[in-house]
Amino acid sequence: MKYAIFDGNGLPTAFYSPEVHGDDIPTEAIQITDEQWHEFIDNNGLRKWVAGEVAEYAPPPPTPPPVTSVSARQFKLQLLSAGLLDQVDAWIATQSKAVQIAYEYSGTFVRTEPMMAAGFAAMGFTEEQIDAFFETAARL
């Protein structure tokens, strides 16, 4: 006989055996059979505890990290694709020389840069729209 502790989703977080742990098995541990224990061990991360039984579990696919930067080529091609290139070029022309130089000569456009925030704010973009813009640009 073995014992296990499960999280709120039924995924095992700890296993205990009287042969190893003696009387130091937590009171919240649930008794499971050796066969159930083997099912968890042999299928690490692919089984969970449901209504007193071992059930198959398919973990959700990993969430990719957000895109935080794209190349200048990707950025400007996405502006073109979205029909925003002329509008952004016109806005850039009204900005400081430093912003104009950064826009023209940057090899990478970083989502969190103040110039990016100002430009997207000027175009009325929401945070979700900015994320989508960078996600799409990253695929170009």
C-alpha positions in Angstrom: 0.0 0.0 0.0 1.1 3.5 -0.8 -0.2 7.0 0.1 -0.5 10.1 -2.1 -1.3 13.8 -1.8 -3.2 15.4 -4.7 -3.6 19.0 -5.6 -7.0 20.6 -6.3 -6.9 19.2 -9.9 -6.2 15.7 -8.8 -2.6 15.7 -9.8 -0.2 14.0 -7.4 2.2 16.2 -5.4 3.7 13.6 -3.1 3.8 9.8 -2.5 4.5 8.0 0.7 5.2 4.4 1.7 5.0 3.0 5.2 8.2 1.1 4.5 10.1 4.3 3.9 8.2 6.9 5.9 6.9 4.8 8.8 4.4 6.7 10.8 5.4 10.1 9.2 2.7 9.9 6.6 0.6 13.1 6.5 -3.0 12.7 7.6 -4.2 14.3 4.3 -2.5 11.6 2.3 -4.9 9.2 0.6 -4.3 5.5 0.5 -3.7 4.1 -3.0 -2.8 0.6 -4.2 0.6 -0.4 -5.4 -1.0 -0.7 -8.9 -2.3 2.8 -8.8 1.0 4.1 -7.6 2.7 2.4 -10.5 0.2 3.9 -12.9 1.2 7.4 -11.7 4.9 6.6 -11.7 5.0 4.9 -15.1 2.9 7.7 -16.7 4.4 10.7 -15.0 2.3 13.8 -15.5 -0.3 11.9 -17.6 -2.6 10.6 -14.8 -4.7 12.2 -12.2 -7.0 11.2 -9.3 -10.7 11.4 -10.1 -13.4 10.1 -7.7 -11.1 7.6 -6.1 -9.6 6.2 -9.3 -6.6 6.9 -11.6 -7.7 8.6 -14.8 -5.8 9.6 -17.9 -4.8 13.3 -18.0 -3.7 15.3 -21.0 -1.8 18.4 -19.8 -2.7 21.6 -21.6 -0.2 22.7 -24.3 2.4 25.1 -23.0 1.6 28.8 -23.5 4.3 30.4 -25.6 6.0 33.4 -24.1 4.7 36.8 -25.3 6.6 38.3 -28.2 8.6 41.2 -26.8 10.6 42.3 -29.8 10.7 41.9 -33.6 13.1 42.9 -36.3 12.7 46.2 -38.0 11.8 44.3 -41.2 9.0 42.4 -39.4 7.8 45.5 -37.7 7.6 47.6 -40.8 6.1 44.8 -42.9 3.4 44.4 -40.3 2.7 48.1 -40.4 2.4 47.8 -44.2 0.2 44.7 -44.0 -2.1 46.4 -41.4 -2.4 49.6 -43.6 -0.6 51.7 -40.9 2.8 52.4 -42.5 1.9 55.8 -44.0 0.1 56.9 -40.8 3.1 55.8 -38.7 5.6 57.5 -41.0 3.6 60.7 -40.8 3.5 60.5 -37.0 7.3 59.8 -36.8 7.9 62.9 -39.0 6.3 65.1 -36.2 8.5 63.6 -33.5 12.0 64.5 -32.2 15.0 63.9 -34.2 16.0 61.2 -31.7 12.8 59.3 -32.3 13.1 59.7 -36.1 16.7 58.2 -35.9 15.6 55.4 -33.7 12.7 54.5 -36.0 14.8 54.7 -39.1 17.9 52.9 -37.9 16.8 50.5 -35.2 17.4 46.8 -36.0 14.9 45.7 -33.4 11.6 47.1 -32.2 11.1 46.3 -28.5 7.5 46.3 -27.3 8.2 48.0 -23.9 10.3 50.9 -25.3 8.8 54.4 -24.5 8.8 55.2 -28.3 6.6 52.1 -28.9 4.2 53.1 -26.1 3.9 56.6 -27.4 3.4 55.5 -31.0 0.8 52.9 -30.2 -1.0 55.3 -27.9 -1.1 57.9 -30.7 -2.8 55.3 -32.9 -5.3 54.4 -30.1 -4.1 50.8 -29.7 -5.1 48.7 -26.7 -2.6 46.5 -24.9 -4.3 43.5 -26.6 -4.0 45.0 -30.0 -0.3 45.8 -29.4 0.3 42.1 -28.3 -1.5 40.9 -31.5 0.5 43.3 -33.6 3.8 41.9 -32.3 2.6 38.3 -32.5 1.6 38.7 -36.1 4.8 40.6 -36.9 6.9 37.9 -35.4 5.5 35.4 -38.0 6.6 37.5 -40.9 
